[in-house]
Amino acid sequence: MARETLLDFFADFARQPGDFLVYDDGYRSRAWSYGDVGRAARGVAGRLRAAGIAKGQTVVLWSENRPEWVIALWGCLAEGVVVVPIDYRSSAAFLRRVQQIVQAKAVLAGADVELPDDGDPTPVWRLAELCRAALETDAPAPAAAVARDDIAEIIFTSGATADPKGVTITHRNVLANIVPIEREMAKYRKYARPFHPVRFLNLLPLSHMFGQAMATFVPPMLGGVVVFERSYNPAEIVRQIRTRRVSVLVCVPKLLDVLREHVLRLAPEAADPPPPGTHWMRRWWRYRRIHRMFGLKFWSAVVGAAPLEPELEEFWSRLGFLVVQGYGLTETAPIVTLNHPFHASKGTVGTPIAGVEVRVAPDGEILVRGDNVTGGYYNAPGETAEAFRDGWFHTGDIGAIDADGRLAIRGRKKEMIVTPQGLNVFPEDVERVLNDQPGVVESAVVGVTTGGEERVQAALVVTPGTDLDEVVRRANARLDDHQRVRAATVWPGAALPRTEGTAKLRRREVQRWLSR
């Protein structure tokens, strides 16, 4: 069946039997069936209509991950109201700036956020109360005429500037991601029957496009269940996976790293690789204690929002778990490439999904075009013109495409260091070597200009007693001359600065600190 808008997708999944969304706050859990979500979403649409919030107007959705977030999203889409998601860890000041930019008509707030008492007249609706009331109403189907090129969401990618930049996402953009994945999944649906219902533990923020896709759009294709929880403690995550019989963990790579350390503490045998060519069944038996730890239904992790280190991917693959990664940006709604779950290629982010074109410019920048690509930034013609040239979206990422069409990511164009000899240094390459050194917890490599020349410098988090000079000497012995670290400093905190939710390294903050 052709899908003209996201509401066609919604109409299909809302008729499915079984549970869809589960929320565990550490004290109790609550499940929402597919039918519950459909009924509550129609009730939310009715509440918007009653409040006079019309098609094309905006509401801010500021909440932690919870089923009511997904319900509110569908309620807004059904009424043609534009959703503006904001990470619940964002500051109230950022919220107010975004509110003003989009002229929001209401704020839909979760339980873990507190709006400032600053006299702002914008109405605030608490999601739990809104959806509880919506579920009890028998609202009719919304009558708004929603079209394929209507804006569904505006997602603000950064709060670091005075005027945050909002990416406009249409129904067409999201469908360009959903439809190819849905068609591919249909080929394998019969093989998933032994795993039914496929349960996803989603720890990516719903305000992030990839986290949203893996909670809102992909699981219904399999009649799946999505579990949200509040804790990021590795022991609690493992417990949830085991007791809820989760098959797929959705998270950032940093969390997989934390879980690796947890596994190594409890099962040291995970550090010992099996002989080359060991059959997967023998490998499973070798690491059976680890599989019992997670439960026998758990088989895969889907990671996004940040690069996945090859050795981390190799660790989980060695244990017998499938790690699926892809590449995308908010501007591409979000998927550009995806590693096929049954034909994954380690060290790459897979091939473009159907309908998406990717090419690499002469300077190495990745360019993308397709129906999934946004039409531009909200009320920002200058930024739009800069990012979209000659029909292609300039991603700002550097990469390469191999002979089989698989994409490998090297780093960010703006973060690439150019030495006085004109040679390029990708920070991730140097960090990989530094992080291999004994005593190094994590590292950040940036370019610092001294004497008019850009030099490779590093900030490191190390264990007590680590000899920093020895770390740099050993690392430099493995690096090419132009990659070698010219200066290194111990970072003053227990961890390097990272973004909330997606855990991306804040290199600019490190660079400013090293440049003082």
C-alpha positions, 0 to 999 in steps of 0.5 A, a space after each residue: 500500500 502506497 503511503 502518502 503521509 505518516 498518517 497512512 503508517 499510523 492508521 495501519 499500526 494502530 490496528 495491530 494487536 499487542 503491546 507497543 510501549 512500556 515505561 519502567 520508572 524504577 518503581 513500577 511499569 506501565 504498558 500501552 497497547 497499539 490500540 491504546 496509542 492510537 486512541 490516545 493520539 486521537 484524543 491529543 489531536 482533539 485537545 489541540 483542536 479544542 485549544 485552537 491550535 491549528 494545522 501549521 502552528 507549532 508546539 514544543 515537546 520537552 520531555 524525557 523518553 516515555 510512551 506519552 512522548 510518542 503519543 503526543 507526537 502522533 497526536 500532533 501529526 494527526 492534526 497537522 500541528 508541527 512538533 518541535 522536540 527538545 532534549 529534556 536535559 536542555 536548559 530552560 533558557 534554550 527552551 525559551 529561545 526555541 519557543 520564541 523562534 517558532 512562536 510555539 502555541 503550547 509546551 508539552 512537558 514531561 515529568 523530569 522537566 521544570 519550566 521557569 516561573 518567568 511569566 511566560 504566557 505559553 500554556 504548559 500541558 503535562 504529558 502524563 495528564 494529557 495522555 491519561 485524559 486523551 485515553 479516556 475520551 473517544 475522539 473522532 479521527 482528525 479531519 486535518 488535510 495533511 499533505 506529503 510536503 507539510 512540515 511534521 517537525 522542526 528539530 534544533 541541532 545545537 544550543 551553543 549559539 544565540 540563535 539555534 538552527 532548526 531543521 525542517 522535516 516533512 512527511 516526505 522526508 521521514 517516509 523516504 526513510 521508513 518505506 525502504 526499511 519496511 520493504 526490506 524488513 518484509 523479506 525477513 519477517 517470517 524469520 523473526 517469528 521465533 523472536 516475537 514479540 521483538 522487544 527494543 530497549 531504546 536508550 537514545 533520546 526521542 528528541 534525536 531523529 535516530 532515537 525517534 525512528 527506532 522507537 516510533 517507526 521501525 518497531 511497528 513494522 515488526 509488531 514490536 515492543 519498545 521499552 523505555 527506562 530511566 536508568 543508565 546504570 549498566 547493571 540495571 540495563 543488563 537486568 532489563 534486557 534479561 527480565 524483559 526478554 529484550 532482543 535489540 538494544 538501541 543506544 549510543 556507542 559510548 553506552 556499549 563501551 560502558 557495558 563492555 567494561 561491566 561485562 569484563 568485570 563480571 566475565 573476564 573470559 570476554 577479554 580472550 578471543 577464540 582461535 581464528 575461524 571458530 564456528 559461531 556455535 563454539 563461540 556462543 558456547 565459549 561465552 555462554 555465561 555472558 549470553 545467560 547474563 543478558 538472556 537468551 533472546 538478546 542478540 543485537 545492538 543498534 547504535 547511532 548518533 556518534 561513531 562506533 570504534 572498530 574494536 568496540 564493534 569487534 568485541 561484541 561481535 566476538 561474543 556472538 552479538 550483532 552490532 548494526 550501525 548506520 550513518 545519518 544526520 538530522 538533515 537526512 531524517 535521519 538515515 543515509 546508509 545502513 549496515 544490513 543486519 545479516 550482511 554487515 560490513 565491519 568498519 563501515 556504515 553500510 550502503 545507502 538506503 533505497 532512494 538516497 544518493 551519496 557521493 564524495 567530493 574531491 576534498 573528501 566531504 560526503 554529499 547526499 541527495 534524496 527525498 529524505 533530505 530536508 528542504 532547509 533550515 527554519 527561517 535561515 536562508 543563509 545557512 540553507 544556501 551554504 549547506 545545500 549547493 547544486 542539488 546536494 546536501 553538504 554534510 560536513 563529514 569526511 568519508 570514502 566509498 569502497 568498491 562495494 559501495 560501502 561508506 566509511 566515515 573519517 571524521 568531521 571536516 571542521 575538526 580535521 587538522 591540517 599540518 604545516 606540511 598541508 597533510 590532513 590528520 583525522 582526530 579519531 585516528 590518533 585517539 584510537 591509538 592513544 586509547 589503546 595505551 595502558 592507563 588511558 581512559 579516553 582522549 580528545 585530539 584537536 588542532 591548536 594554532 601556535 606560531 601561526 601553525 596548526 599542531 596536533 594536541 591531546 587532552 587525556 583522562 588517565 588513571 592515577 600514576 600514568 606516565 603521560 610522556 610515556 603514553 605519548 611516546 608509545 602512541 607516537 611510535 605507532 603514528 605517522 610523522 604528520 599524525 604525531 601528538 606534539 603536546 598532551 595535557 591531562 584533562 582536569 575532570 573525571 571525563 571529557 565533555 560530551 553532549 547530553 543524550 548522544 555523548 558526542 565529544 565536545 571538541 571545541 570545548 577541549 580546543 578552547 581549554 588547550 588554547 588558553 
